[in-house]
Amino acid sequence: QLVDAFVPVSHAVAVGNDLIKQGLPYEVIPNFVPDDVGHVPAVDDEVLRQLPDEPFLLFVGAFGRYKGVDLLLESYQLLSSPPPLVLIGYETSEYPIATKDMPPGVIVLRNWKHDAVMAAWQRCLIGITPSMWIEPCATTPMEAMAVGKPVIATRIGGFIDIVKDGETGLLVTPGDVDGLVEAIARLLANPQERAAMGAAGREQVRNFQASTVIPRYEALYTRLLQGEPVVSG
């Protein structure tokens, strides 16, 4: 055996690479965000004026079907009198989504800088990450949680490790339009639940900050150098 331990960034990656099935040694250590990820610096007002004056729903990511954008748009149109939906991201040639002639209430903003994206997270009501593919360990929900926002994500890939269903947000089945509508409507109707989930998210994101994750790598390397076995999990 040439590998002492595998380090998948989520349990989904461990499963997808058959580490469990083959009985290989591994330890799940996630991707990380900076400790100050929740600190939002000043952003040009001209940029932020592109955001709605009223509270809004927010998606951040590639404008592609694999990110669930088409399903999000379909779900949004089924909501009763929803707040604006803001899509911040970039065009993609891989399973693209037409980002013109959007439904009423949808605002598309392209190629924003990270500081501006964080300011948008700070101003939104709910973060929505409805991906259809098995994201290994996405940082967008971490960023939303860092500024105290509940996250609605799909029950797939690394989202399961990041978003605690019913605690820091809600998980829905990939491709389930009705489920996504129900989750959005639930949080829109319950400001106290949104606030509680946002507060829990701030705590949860500590598990994904550099000061927490990097020592886990260091501890793993130390154990391996000392010849200690890795207890998979």
N, C-alpha and C positions, 0 to 999 in steps of 0.2 A: 504494500500500500504506500503510495507516494504522497498522499494528502493526509495531514494530521487532522484537519477539521475544515469543513465548509462553513461559510458565513453568509447565508441568505439574508436578504434585507426584510423578508416577511415570511410568515408561515406558508403563504401561497407559493412563494418561490421555492421553498423546501419541498412542498408537495409536487409542484410542477416539474422539478428536476429529479424526482424519484429518490430524494435523499432518505425519506422515511421508509419507503418500500424496500430499498436496498440495504437498509440498516446502516447507513453511512454516518459517521460522526459529524454533527453540525451544531451550530448555535445561531439562533436568529438575533441579529443586531440590525436595527433599522437605519435608514438614511437619517441625517440630522439637519437641523436648521440652526442658525446662530442663536445664542442666548438672548440677544436683543431683538429677535425677530418681531416681537410685539411692539417695539418702539417705532413709531411712524414719523419720519422727519417731515419738515415742511415741504410742501409741493406747490408748484406754480398754480395760482388760482385759475389761470386761463385753462389749464388742463382739467382741473377738477370741475370747472363750470360745465363740462360735457356730461357730468353725472346729473341725474334727476335731483330736483330740490327736495322731493319727497323720498321716504325710505323705499328701498328697492331690493329685489332678488339679484344674486350675482353668480355668474359662471365665469371662471378664468381657465383658459387653456386653448388648445388648438381647435380651430373650427372644422371639426371632422366628425363623421358618423361614429367612428370608434370611440369618440369622447361622449357620445350620447347627445349631441347638440340637437339633432333632429327630433329625438324623443322628448327632450326638454321643451322644444318649441311646440310640439304637439300637445304636451301636457299643459303648458302655459295657456293655450287657447281654450282649454276645458275648465280653467279656474273661473270662479265667479268674481268679477270686479277685482282682479289682482293688482298689486303695485307693479311699477315698471320692472322689467327684466333686463338687466345689463349683461351683455356678453363682451368680455375683454379677452382678446387673444390675437391669433394670427392665422392667415390663410394657409391651407395645406393642400397639396396635390393628392394626398392619400385619403380616399373616401371623403371628398370635400363636401361642405355644406354651402349652399347659396346664401350669402349674407346681405343680399339686397332684397327690397320689397318684403321686409319683415312684417310679421303681424303687428297690429297696433299695440303700443306699450313696450316693444322690444327696441333696445338701443345697442348698436354694435360699435365697439371701440377697438381700434386696431393698434397693435405694436406699442403698448404702453410700457414705460420703464417700471422697474420693480417698486420704487418708492411710491409711484402713483397707484400701482396695483394695491399696495398695502393700505394706502389711504382709502381706496374703494372698499376693501374688506372692512375697514373700520366704520365706514358709513352705511354698509348694507344691513339688511335684516337677517338674511339667511344665505349661507354659501351652499351652492348646489354643484355636485361633481358626479354626474350620472353616467360614468364611463361604461362602455360595453366590453372593453378588453381587460385582460388581467393586469392591471397596473401593479408593478412590483412594490413600490412604496412611494406614493405621490406626496409631494410637499405642499400642494395647494390646500388640502384640508388642514394641515398643520398651521399654515399661515392664517387661515380663517379663525381657527381656535385660539391662536396666539393673541388675537384682538377681541376675544370674547364672543365669537359668533357661532351659533349652532350650524352643523353641517348635515346636509342630506346627501348621502352617497349610495352607490350601488353595493350590494352584498357580493363583492367579488375582489379577488386579489388582495393587495395590501390594505385596502380600505377597511377590511374587517379588523385588522390590528390597530388601526388608527382611530376610527370612529366607533365609540361605544354606543351601541344601539339603545336608545331610550335614556341615555345619560349625557352624552356630548352631542347627540344628533340622532338621526334616523337612517337606517339602512333599508333599501328597497331592492327587490329583485331586478336584475338587469333586463331592460326591455319592457318592464311592466309600467305602461303609461298610467293606468288607473292607480297603481300603487304610488307612483311619483306624485300624481295629483293629490291623493289622499295625504301624503306626507307633508307636502307644501301647505295644503289647506289647514292641516292640523296645527302647524307651527304658526301660521299667520293668525289663527284664531286664538292662540294661547301665548300672549306676551310673557307671562310669568314662566311658562315652560321654556320659552326661548332664552330668557335671562338665566334660568337655572342651568340649562345646557351650555350656554356661553361661559358661565363661571366654571363649570366642570371641565370645559374644554381648555380653559387657561391652565388648569391644574394638569390635565392629561398631556398637554404639549410639552411639559417639563421632561417627560420621558423621551422626547425626540430632540432635545436641545443638545448642542455640542458638549456642554459640560457634563451631561449624563451619558451620552453615547460613546464619546471618545474613551473615557475610562473603561468602558466595557470592552472595547477592542484591546486596550492595554492589558487589562486583566486576563483576557483570553490568551494573548500572546505570551504573557508571563507563565500561565499555567502550562501552555504547550512547551515552552522552553524548559520547564522544570519536569517535563515528562508526565504530567498529570493527564488522565483521560478526559475527554470531553463528554459530558452528559448531554445527549441530544435534546433539543427543545427550544 
